[in-house]
Amino acid sequence: MVERLTVIFFIILCLLLGMYLILSPWDALFGPWADNYLLAYVADRSGMPSIQRAIASTWFRGAVTGLGVLNIIIAVWEMFSFNKTVAMLHKLNPTDPK
């Protein structure tokens, strides 16, 4: 049972993280992508304002979106191989009664 819940939570995590990584660089709902306090602070303290310009670029946004798509693909792959993954996890912990 623990193995099944582990795989289910992993699938949910991949789906949620994938959706966030796909939407956050492009949507104003999460706030301006390149105009956040932490990024401005790091760019100012390091003396490298190019960090903020690089993160604000569409290339970087596309890379983050690509990571989100990769997370969605991993979640779908885990859905299709659910029983195989649960069996593999059960083999790693043979003392747990089924």
Residue pairs with C-beta under 8 A, 6 or more apart in sequence:
2 93
2 96
3 86
3 89
3 90
3 93
3 96
4 86
6 89
7 78
7 82
7 85
7 86
7 89
10 78
11 75
11 78
11 79
11 82
14 71
14 72
14 74
14 75
14 78
15 71
15 72
15 75
17 68
17 71
18 68
18 69
18 70
18 71
18 72
18 74
18 75
19 68
19 72
20 68
21 64
21 65
21 67
21 68
21 71
22 65
22 68
22 69
22 72
23 29
23 30
23 68
24 30
24 33
24 64
25 33
25 60
25 61
25 64
25 65
26 33
26 61
26 65
33 55
33 56
33 61
34 52
34 53
34 55
34 56
39 51
39 52
39 55
40 52
42 51
43 49
43 50
43 51
43 52
54 60
78 85
90 96
90 98
